[in-house]
Amino acid sequence: MNKIFYKHYVFLDKIDNFIKDNLIKFKSINIIIDVNKNNGKNFENHLSIIKFARKNSIPFLIKNDFQKSTKYKANGVFISSDYKKITKPISLKKNFYIVGGAHNQLEYTQKFKQKCQLLMLSPLFLNEKYSKSKILNVLKFNIKTLHWNIDLCALGGINAETLKKVKLTKCRAIGFVKVIYSSKIKKPAYNLM
């Protein structure tokens, strides 16, 4: 049976040697940074993440800010579900990638209008951010995205236990926050664990 090679997206607001070691275990990792969390410590952390990404040829995206994506020479932008503006980005690089976040059909339509090339749909699995009633699980996820004409990324509650269930969706990308802090990640991290 062939392995599916997923693209991986990780949301980072800090970096240390442990996280760096885990990041380089992935063949196809992309880092998403919220540079608008603006206190001094966060700014230093964000610059450290950007420097590490550049040094290791890891694509990075800036959250909700086309201008700063250009300023930091990012590979793309991540547009969260609450970002509603329809912007016509100018002077972006040729391979600039627009990734969106959504929770429902209305937000999918919004992200489609915003020219997103990949859509992160959440929450797929139970996690501390959402109540149990908001969780999609595989069946609802597949029904909801049945006619969506966009590449999909699973987000929410992705861990070693839920990973096999992601393979039951039509996703070809996985987004996560906490997995990168796991000591169980082995090299190469084709399927996270």
C-alpha positions, 0 to 999 in steps of 0.5 A: 500500500502506498503512503500518502504524503500530506502537506503539513501546516503548523501554527507557531508563535515561538521556537526553540531547539526541540521545535526546530528538531521536530520541524526538520523531520517533515518533508513538506512542512509549512509554518504559519505565523501571526505577526500581528500579536505585537508585544516585544517578545512575540516580535523577537519570536516571530523573527526567529521563526522567519530566520529559521524557516529561511535558513532551512528552506521551509515555506512560511505564511503570514496570518491575515496580512498581505502587506506583511507577507510581502514585507517579510517575503513570505511564501503566502498568507493564511486568511483566518475564518474571521478575515472577511475582506476581499483583497486584490493582492498586488505585487505578490510573487509568482508562487504566492500561496493563499490558504484559508480557514473555515468552519462552514459553507458560508465561510467556504464561499467567502474563502473561495471569493478570496481566491484561497487555493487551500482550505483548512476546515475545522474542527475535525476532531475534539480539542480544547478550543471547541465544544463536543457539539461543534466537532465535525468528525469524519462523516460530517466533514466528508458530507460538508465538503462533498461538492467543495471545489478546493484542496482541503486541509484537516485541522483541529484535534490532529494527534497520533490517535486521530491521524488514521481517521484523517485518511478517511477524508479527501484531505491532502494536508494536515494542520496542527498546533500541539503535535510539533511539541511531541517527542514521538515524531520520528524522521521522516515524519510522513504521517506525523508519528 
